[in-house]
């Protein structure tokens, strides 16, 4: 029996009621492998959390579609669990959206998130100055994405991210209307409410929007726990910020200590984390297959070339 494709698995996972699916953010391929080693089921390659790490650029539409698909593909092909690409605004009109979706499928990605902001003036989540495009333009984006998807892989997941709650030309009622429009008229697989202001707003949106729905932290004082997601009828937890924040927080703390104490900062870190394999001088887990080098050489090279292992 052939293994389940990543697209098929993601489509199945987002429909699961219990347990709640936690979607984490993959900062890069190596850290995606660490996530996989600890049972991650799905991850997101964000223009901010991943693209910003690769390029040092902000999430304001300055990364190209080719860049995003390239590093997204590296990550998708490095792990067995499904990876969702941040498609931003689609990087152009409907023809650009079509190409983006099909390039993502060919790169091994399992899904894509496309938002309803304008290409000019695109903002990162929670930035001031947000706007949304017309409903007609947004629906056209999603319909183009779905048509392109169906030509190559009908299981590829298309998610619509709605920024209307905090948009200068939006509001909560507009957001609810848009979420239903994207689900019913465009036919996307999954809709996401970008900026709840309270738990009560989450309840209101959940009651008004059927189907697969997730929420970001938005202006909530803290992220919802997995239990709270289940209580609110949300079967997907959007925890994409977590691995990246931990990496940046740990790096910031360590570099501050190193600036003051030099190598002692590393020795102190090792003493505080004796059970962390990545705090050892040697013997870290081989997550990239380096240990296979010798077996591959033994398969392909001559005995004379292999003598180096016996010297």
N, C-alpha and C positions, 0 to 999 in steps of 0.2 A: 504494500500500500504506500503510495507517495505521500510525503509529509504535507500537512495542511499549509496552504499558502498564507503569507502574512496578511494579505488583504481579506481573505476569508476568515481568518482568525479574528482580525479586528472587527469585522462586521458582526461576528458572533459575540465578541466580548462587550461591545457597546449596547447590545440588547439584553445582556445578563442583568437580572434584578439583584441577586445576591451571590457573592459579596460585592460591595461597591468596587468598581474598577478605578484604581488610582493611576492616573496618567502623569508620569513624571517628566521632567525636562532633561534632555541629553546634552550636556555641555560639549561633548566630543565623542569620538568613537571609543576611546579607551575607557572613559567613564561610563559609557553605555555598557561596556563589558562588565564593569564592576556592578552596575545595576542589575545586569542579567544574572551575575553570580549570586545575587541576593533575592532573586525571584521576581524582578520587575516584569509586568505583563504588557505594558505599552508605554511609549514615550513620545515626546514632542520635540521636534527640532525647530526652535524659535529663532526668528530673525534677531531678536535681542539676546536671549540667553545662549544661543549657539553662534549665530552670525556675529554678534558683538565680540565673542571670545576669539573667533578666528580673525576678524578684521579690525577690531577696535573702533568700529563705527556705530553710530546710534541707529535705533529702530525707527527711522523716519523715511523709509522708502529709498535709501541710497544704495542698498545692496541689490545686485542684479538677480534676475531669476536664475541665470546660469550658475552663479555662485551658490545660491541657496540649494538648488538641486544637487550640485556637486558635493557639498559637505553633508547634505542630507543623505545622499547615496552612500557616502563612505560609512556613515553610521548605520544605515539600514542593512548594508551588506556585512557588517561586522557582528551582528547579533541575530538571534533567532526570533525575538519578539517584534511585534509590529511597530513601525515608526511613522508618525504623522508629521508632515511638513507644514511649516508656516508659509502660506501662499500670499500673505499680505493682501494687497488689493488686486492680485492677479497679474501685476506688473504690466498692465496695458489694457487694451480693449478686449473684446470677446475672442478675437483670434489669438491674442497673447495668452489669455486664460486657457484656451484649448491646448496650446503648445505646452504651457506649464504643467497641466494635468498629465498629459501624455508623456512628457519628459520625466515627471515624478514616478509614474508607473514603470517606465523602462529602467529607472534607476533603482527600483526595488522598494520604493516607499509604499506604505499600506493605506495612506489617507492624506488628505490635505485640508487645512483650515484656510478659508478665504473670507476676508472681512468686507464691510460695506462702507469703508471710508473712501474719499476721493484720492486719486493717485497724487495730485498736487496737494500738498498740505497734509500728507499722511502723518499720523502721530503714533507714538508708542502708547501702550495701555496706561491710562491714568494721566497722560499729559494734558495740559491745558490746550484749548484751541481745536478740540475735536469737532468734526462735522461728519455727516453721512451723505452719500450720494442719493439721488432720487430712488424711490422704490423700483421704478421701471429699470433703471440702470443696474441696481443690485440684483434683481431677479434675472436679468440678462446674463450677468456674470455666472450665476449659479447654474442656469440652464445650459450655458456653454460648457461649463465644467462637467456637468452630468453627461451631456452628449459625448464629449471627448472621452470621458471615463468608459461609457458603455461600448465604445468602439474597440477598446483594448481589454478592459477587465471590469465587468459590472460589479464586482465585489469591492473595488477600490472605494473607500469611504470619503464622502465630501461633506464637510462641516461648515456651516455658516456662522460667523461670529458677528454679533450685532452690537454696534457701538452707540446706538441711539440714546441710551439712558442719559449719558452725560454730554451728548452732542449739542452744539449751539442751536442746531435746527431739529432737536429731538425732544426727548422726555420719556417718562415711563410708559405712558399710553402708546406713544409712537413705537417704543421698543417692543411692546407686546404685539402690536399690530404687525411689525416687521418680522418678528420671530415666526408668527403663524403664516405670514406670506411666504417666507423662505421655505417653510416646511410644506405648505399645501400647494402653492402655485409653482414654485421652483422645483420642489421635490427633493430637497437635500436630505441626507441620512440623519442629520444631527444638528441641532441649533445650540448656540451658547450665548448666555446673557452676560455681557461683559462687566457691568458695574452695579451690582446690587448695593443699595444704601443701607439696608436693614434685613434682618431675617424675615420680617413681615413682607418685604418686597419679593423675596425669594418665594415665599408661600403664594403671594398673589400671582406671580408669573407662572409658577408651577400649576396653579389651578386654571390658568387661562391658556396655557400652551401644552397640548398633549404631545405624546411621542418622546423621543430621546432628547433630553435637555440637560445641560450642565451650566454651572455658574463659575465665574471667576471670583476672587476675593473682593474686587471692587473697593467699595468704601466700608466694607464690614470691618469691625475692629480687629478681627483675626480670621484666619481661614476656618472653614467648617471642618469638623472632624468627620471621619468615615461614618460614624454612628449618626451624626447630624445629617449627613447627606441622605442616608437611608430613611431617617425620620421624615425628611422633607420630600421624599419620593424622587430623589436624584440618584441615578445608578452609576454616575461617573463623577469622580473627584478630580478637578483640574489642579494638580499639585506641581505644575511644571516649573515653578520657581525654586523648589526645594534643593535639588542637588547643586544648582548653580550658586545659590545663596550660601550654602554650606562651604563650597569651595572658595568663594570670595572672602567669606568671613574668616575661615581658617588661614588663608594666605595673608590677609591683612594683619591678623594677629601675629602670625609667625614673622613676617617681614618687619613689623614694628619691634619685635623682640630681637631679631637678627641685627637690626640697625644699632641697637644698644649693646648687645652682648656677643655678637659674632657667632662663632661655632658653638658656644655654650648654649645658645638658643635651641640648636638642633639636638644637642645632647640632653637638654632638659625635656624637649619634646619626646624624645625616645623613652626617657625614664617615666614620663607620665602616661605613655601609651605602649606598655610592654606587650600587649596582646594584638596590636595592630600590625599586620604583616608588612604594610607599607612604611612603617617606622623602623624597620630593620635595615641593617647595612646590606644584608644578603638574604636570598631566599624568598623574594616576593612571589606571589602567585604568577604563573605564566598564563596570562590571559590572551596573548597574541599568537601563541603557537610557536614560540622560539625553540622550544624543546624538540620540535619536529625536524629541525635542520639536520641533525645527525642521521635520523632514520631516512630522510629523503636522499641525503648524500649516499648512504649505504645502498639505496635502491638504484641510483643512477651512476655513481662514480666507480672508478676502478679500485682494486685493492691497493695499488700503489698510492692513489690519491687519499685513501683512507688511513694510510700509515700514520698520519698526524695524530690520530686518536690513541696510538699505542706507544708514542715516543715519550 
